[in-house]
């Protein structure tokens, strides 16, 4: 459609010669630099400032070295300690501890590392409430929380769920088992905490003590730790072959196993040593372990209510 000249002039006269800044409600938030980049730049900024550079000089120097232009406000915040390059990230210091070793053992077993939108989650979903409580306790200590993470009951899954988030811990736990060994082998307490967590996740007690996993490397490492504790084991063997059909007890769906599942058994003569040194956090497994180890469990009088270490859903909320 061709507009008359007068209308064209009229429409063109209403267009401003310069852009007009207007407010449309909330302004778009400036994209933040990735955490890894911020962690590299932070000590560099502090070092350059300590050398006597002004903010403008520091800004130019930093751009020449990294091709990244930080705002003077960001530089000022970092220099004066008003802002932390971690932002709102849950802080994590990779200091060896039994709680960190337990967390590693859980993640190599029943635990999961998920990325959900902007959250890097460390998650455990299990049928035993006492196991979930112990993982919650350890995870909260590792992430410097003042109280344990919530242990919630999922009626749909029929499982206890513990869920925490930390990009730093998530990246740390995403390493291969070989890379995590220094934290596991830091001391005897760390070694036994790792083993207890792994057996809580993957262990079973049925006529003997057995642990199974799809990773041969992890099981070989577990066997090595047990042998150093003078706990003897049998040879690693294939428990279930890849391609075996699995049935989800909740949904009834059938799945084909993608990998071989390997197993490792503790020799009968080492059951007592395993009980005294490693053991289980999970009460039902620990009671079976005590039974096959020949340790008499003290019985309580019939009139006294037995303490339930795996309580009703409402008791953990």
QUIHU-V121099 format. One record per run of one state. SS is the DSSP state (helix for helix, strand for strand, loop for the rest). FROM is the first residue (numbers start at 1). LEN is the number of residues. Records with the same first field share a line. If there is no record, write none. Layout:
SS=FROM-LEN + FROM-LEN
This chain:
loop=1-4 + 14-21 + 51-4 + 67-5 + 81-17 + 108-4 + 117-2 + 127-2 + 143-8 + 155-4 + 166-1 + 174-3 + 185-3 + 206-3 + 214-2 + 229-4 + 234-3 + 241-4 + 248-6 + 257-4 + 267-1 + 278-5 + 293-20 + 317-1
helix=5-9 + 35-16 + 55-12 + 72-9 + 98-10 + 129-14 + 167-7 + 177-8 + 188-15 + 216-13 + 268-10 + 283-10 + 313-4
strand=112-5 + 119-8 + 151-4 + 159-7 + 203-3 + 209-5 + 233-1 + 237-4 + 245-3 + 254-3 + 261-6
